[in-house]
Amino acid sequence: MARSQFFSRTGSRLPDTGSVAVIGLGRFGGALALELEAQKTEVLGIDAREDTVQSYNGQLTHVVKADSTREEVLRQLGVHEFDVVVVGIGSDIEASILTSSRLLKFGKPVVWAKAISEPHAEILEQLGVHHVVRPEHDMGRRVAHLVRGGMLDYVEFEGDFILIRTRPPAVAQDRPLGVLGLRDKYGITVVASKSPDGRWQPATTQTVLYEDDEILVEGNKQQTEAFGRLL
Protein backbone atom coordinates (compact mmCIF):
# COMPACT_ATOMS: atom_id res chain seq x y z
CA MET A 1 0.00 0.00 0.00
CA ALA A 2 1.51 3.32 -1.04
CA ARG A 3 2.05 5.75 1.80
CA SER A 4 0.48 8.55 -0.24
CA GLN A 5 -2.83 6.70 -0.02
CA PHE A 6 -2.92 7.04 3.77
CA PHE A 7 -4.05 10.30 5.38
CA SER A 8 -3.82 10.98 9.10
CA ARG A 9 -4.40 13.86 11.49
CA THR A 10 -2.10 12.20 14.04
CA GLY A 11 1.26 10.47 13.90
CA SER A 12 0.04 7.03 14.93
CA ARG A 13 -1.94 4.40 13.09
CA LEU A 14 -2.60 2.27 16.13
CA PRO A 15 -6.13 2.36 17.55
CA ASP A 16 -6.76 3.93 20.93
CA THR A 17 -9.32 2.50 23.30
CA GLY A 18 -12.78 3.41 22.04
CA SER A 19 -11.70 4.13 18.47
CA VAL A 20 -13.75 2.69 15.60
CA ALA A 21 -12.86 1.48 12.11
CA VAL A 22 -15.45 2.23 9.42
CA ILE A 23 -15.05 0.28 6.19
CA GLY A 24 -16.98 1.73 3.25
CA LEU A 25 -17.45 5.49 3.26
CA GLY A 26 -20.62 5.78 1.21
CA ARG A 27 -23.69 7.65 2.44
CA PHE A 28 -24.20 5.36 5.43
CA GLY A 29 -20.59 4.73 6.41
CA GLY A 30 -19.50 8.29 5.73
CA ALA A 31 -22.29 9.83 7.80
CA LEU A 32 -21.62 7.37 10.61
CA ALA A 33 -17.87 8.10 10.57
CA LEU A 34 -18.40 11.87 10.67
CA GLU A 35 -20.90 11.56 13.52
CA LEU A 36 -18.45 9.46 15.51
CA GLU A 37 -15.76 12.11 14.94
CA ALA A 38 -18.20 14.80 16.07
CA GLN A 39 -18.62 12.80 19.27
CA LYS A 40 -14.82 12.86 19.81
CA THR A 41 -14.34 9.22 18.76
CA GLU A 42 -11.20 8.52 16.71
CA VAL A 43 -12.09 6.89 13.40
CA LEU A 44 -10.11 4.92 10.86
CA GLY A 45 -11.99 5.24 7.57
CA ILE A 46 -11.32 2.72 4.80
CA ASP A 47 -12.65 2.79 1.27
CA ALA A 48 -11.67 1.22 -2.05
CA ARG A 49 -12.23 4.47 -3.99
CA GLU A 50 -9.44 7.02 -4.04
CA ASP A 51 -11.75 9.98 -4.68
CA THR A 52 -13.84 9.05 -1.64
CA VAL A 53 -10.73 8.76 0.52
CA GLN A 54 -9.53 12.15 -0.70
CA SER A 55 -12.88 13.72 0.19
CA TYR A 56 -12.54 12.63 3.85
CA ASN A 57 -8.93 13.75 4.21
CA GLY A 58 -8.79 16.05 7.24
CA GLN A 59 -12.25 15.07 8.45
CA LEU A 60 -11.41 11.68 9.97
CA THR A 61 -8.58 10.75 12.31
CA HIS A 62 -7.20 8.35 9.69
CA VAL A 63 -8.48 7.57 6.21
CA VAL A 64 -7.00 5.12 3.71
CA LYS A 65 -7.66 3.62 0.31
CA ALA A 66 -7.43 -0.15 0.67
CA ASP A 67 -8.96 -3.47 -0.34
CA SER A 68 -10.76 -4.59 2.81
CA THR A 69 -11.40 -8.09 1.45
CA ARG A 70 -7.71 -8.95 1.95
CA GLU A 71 -6.80 -10.15 5.42
CA GLU A 72 -3.17 -9.02 5.17
CA VAL A 73 -4.29 -5.48 4.31
CA LEU A 74 -6.59 -5.32 7.32
CA ARG A 75 -3.78 -6.54 9.55
CA GLN A 76 -1.37 -4.01 8.07
CA LEU A 77 -3.81 -1.26 8.98
CA GLY A 78 -4.23 -2.65 12.49
CA VAL A 79 -7.94 -3.30 12.06
CA HIS A 80 -7.60 -6.56 14.01
CA GLU A 81 -6.71 -4.44 17.07
CA PHE A 82 -9.91 -2.40 17.06
CA ASP A 83 -12.70 -3.14 19.52
CA VAL A 84 -15.43 -2.10 17.05
CA VAL A 85 -15.52 -2.23 13.25
CA VAL A 86 -18.42 -1.10 11.07
CA VAL A 87 -18.77 -2.54 7.57
CA GLY A 88 -20.69 0.09 5.63
CA ILE A 89 -20.21 -1.52 2.22
CA GLY A 90 -23.58 -1.81 0.52
CA SER A 91 -23.39 -1.86 -3.26
CA ASP A 92 -20.80 -4.65 -3.47
CA ILE A 93 -22.37 -7.53 -1.55
CA GLU A 94 -19.43 -9.86 -2.21
CA ALA A 95 -16.99 -7.34 -0.73
CA SER A 96 -19.30 -6.85 2.25
CA ILE A 97 -19.45 -10.58 2.94
CA LEU A 98 -15.72 -11.18 2.43
CA THR A 99 -14.76 -8.22 4.60
CA SER A 100 -17.11 -9.32 7.38
CA SER A 101 -15.72 -12.84 7.19
CA ARG A 102 -12.13 -11.58 7.50
CA LEU A 103 -13.05 -9.46 10.51
CA LEU A 104 -14.82 -12.31 12.28
CA LYS A 105 -11.74 -14.45 11.78
CA PHE A 106 -9.76 -11.99 13.91
CA GLY A 107 -12.02 -12.71 16.86
CA LYS A 108 -11.56 -9.39 18.67
CA PRO A 109 -13.62 -6.67 16.94
CA VAL A 110 -17.33 -6.39 17.53
CA VAL A 111 -18.60 -6.23 13.96
CA TRP A 112 -21.49 -4.11 12.76
CA ALA A 113 -22.44 -4.57 9.11
CA LYS A 114 -24.86 -2.88 6.75
CA ALA A 115 -27.20 -5.08 4.72
CA ILE A 116 -29.07 -3.87 1.64
CA SER A 117 -31.52 -6.77 1.37
CA GLU A 118 -33.03 -9.58 3.40
CA PRO A 119 -30.79 -12.27 1.78
CA HIS A 120 -27.75 -10.08 2.42
CA ALA A 121 -28.75 -9.69 6.06
CA GLU A 122 -29.37 -13.43 6.36
CA ILE A 123 -25.89 -14.26 5.07
CA LEU A 124 -24.24 -11.78 7.43
CA GLU A 125 -26.17 -13.22 10.36
CA GLN A 126 -25.18 -16.76 9.35
CA LEU A 127 -21.54 -15.67 9.28
CA GLY A 128 -21.89 -14.56 12.88
CA VAL A 129 -21.85 -10.76 12.44
CA HIS A 130 -22.71 -9.33 15.84
CA HIS A 131 -25.00 -6.54 14.64
CA VAL A 132 -26.66 -6.42 11.21
CA VAL A 133 -28.31 -3.12 10.30
CA ARG A 134 -30.60 -2.40 7.37
CA PRO A 135 -30.82 1.41 7.23
CA GLU A 136 -33.35 1.77 4.43
CA HIS A 137 -35.53 -1.09 5.69
CA ASP A 138 -35.44 0.14 9.28
CA MET A 139 -36.02 3.77 8.33
CA GLY A 140 -38.90 2.78 6.07
CA ARG A 141 -40.61 0.95 8.91
CA ARG A 142 -39.99 3.85 11.27
CA VAL A 143 -41.35 6.46 8.87
CA ALA A 144 -44.39 4.28 8.17
CA HIS A 145 -45.31 4.59 11.84
CA LEU A 146 -44.67 8.33 11.90
CA VAL A 147 -46.78 9.17 8.85
CA ARG A 148 -49.80 7.55 10.44
CA GLY A 149 -49.96 10.66 12.61
CA GLY A 150 -49.69 11.49 16.28
CA MET A 151 -46.02 10.58 16.70
CA LEU A 152 -42.94 12.79 16.42
CA ASP A 153 -40.47 9.95 16.83
CA TYR A 154 -40.58 6.19 17.15
CA VAL A 155 -38.15 3.56 18.48
CA GLU A 156 -38.89 -0.15 18.31
CA PHE A 157 -37.30 -2.72 20.61
CA GLU A 158 -37.45 -6.48 20.89
CA GLY A 159 -40.49 -8.19 22.31
CA ASP A 160 -43.08 -5.90 20.68
CA PHE A 161 -42.01 -2.98 22.90
CA ILE A 162 -41.80 0.60 21.60
CA LEU A 163 -41.00 4.12 22.76
CA ILE A 164 -42.63 7.10 21.06
CA ARG A 165 -42.30 10.87 21.27
CA THR A 166 -45.60 12.62 20.87
CA ARG A 167 -47.79 15.36 22.32
CA PRO A 168 -50.27 14.60 25.09
CA PRO A 169 -53.79 13.93 23.90
CA ALA A 170 -56.66 15.58 25.73
CA VAL A 171 -57.10 12.53 28.01
CA ALA A 172 -53.58 13.12 29.41
CA GLN A 173 -53.78 16.86 30.00
CA ASP A 174 -54.42 19.26 32.88
CA ARG A 175 -54.37 16.75 35.75
CA PRO A 176 -51.53 14.92 37.56
CA LEU A 177 -50.53 11.67 35.90
CA GLY A 178 -51.09 9.87 39.19
CA VAL A 179 -54.84 10.43 39.02
CA LEU A 180 -55.31 9.83 35.30
CA GLY A 181 -54.77 6.06 35.36
CA LEU A 182 -53.25 5.98 31.87
CA ARG A 183 -51.62 2.61 32.38
CA ASP A 184 -54.89 1.01 33.46
CA LYS A 185 -56.89 2.66 30.67
CA TYR A 186 -54.42 2.54 27.79
CA GLY A 187 -51.64 0.15 28.84
CA ILE A 188 -48.90 2.79 28.48
CA THR A 189 -46.50 4.72 30.69
CA VAL A 190 -45.46 8.35 30.28
CA VAL A 191 -41.77 8.29 31.20
CA ALA A 192 -40.71 11.90 30.50
CA SER A 193 -42.09 15.28 29.47
CA LYS A 194 -40.82 18.56 28.05
CA SER A 195 -42.53 21.94 28.13
CA PRO A 196 -42.20 24.19 25.04
CA ASP A 197 -39.42 26.27 26.61
CA GLY A 198 -37.92 23.67 28.96
CA ARG A 199 -35.85 20.52 29.14
CA TRP A 200 -36.85 16.89 29.31
CA GLN A 201 -37.79 15.85 32.83
CA PRO A 202 -38.65 12.39 34.20
CA ALA A 203 -42.40 12.04 34.64
CA THR A 204 -43.77 11.45 38.12
CA THR A 205 -47.24 10.92 39.53
CA GLN A 206 -47.33 14.69 40.18
CA THR A 207 -46.49 15.69 36.59
CA VAL A 208 -49.20 17.70 34.85
CA LEU A 209 -49.16 17.75 31.05
CA TYR A 210 -50.42 20.49 28.77
CA GLU A 211 -51.31 20.70 25.09
CA ASP A 212 -47.96 22.12 23.92
CA ASP A 213 -45.79 19.69 25.87
CA GLU A 214 -43.91 16.78 24.36
CA ILE A 215 -43.89 13.37 26.05
CA LEU A 216 -42.08 10.06 25.83
CA VAL A 217 -44.45 7.11 26.07
CA GLU A 218 -43.55 3.43 26.40
CA GLY A 219 -45.53 0.23 26.14
CA ASN A 220 -46.38 -2.60 23.79
CA LYS A 221 -46.64 -1.71 20.12
CA GLN A 222 -50.40 -1.94 19.64
CA GLN A 223 -51.41 -0.02 22.75
CA THR A 224 -48.72 2.66 22.46
CA GLU A 225 -49.49 3.35 18.80
CA ALA A 226 -53.20 3.54 19.65
CA PHE A 227 -52.43 6.08 22.38
CA GLY A 228 -50.36 8.13 19.94
CA ARG A 229 -53.27 8.24 17.52
CA LEU A 230 -55.56 9.80 20.16
CA LEU A 231 -54.31 13.18 18.93
Secondary structure, DSSP 4 states (H G I P E B T S, - for coil): --GGGEEESSS--SPPTT-EEEE--SHHHHHHHHHHHHTT--EEEEES-HHHHHHTTTTSSEEEE--TT-HHHHHHTTGGG-SEEEE---S-HHHHHHHHHHHHHHSSSEEEEE-SSHHHHHHHHHHT-SEEE-HHHHHHHHHHHHTTSSEEEEEEETTTEEEEEE---GGGSSSBHHHH-HHHHHSEEEEEEE-TTS--EE--TT-B--TT-EEEEEEEHHHHHHHHTT-
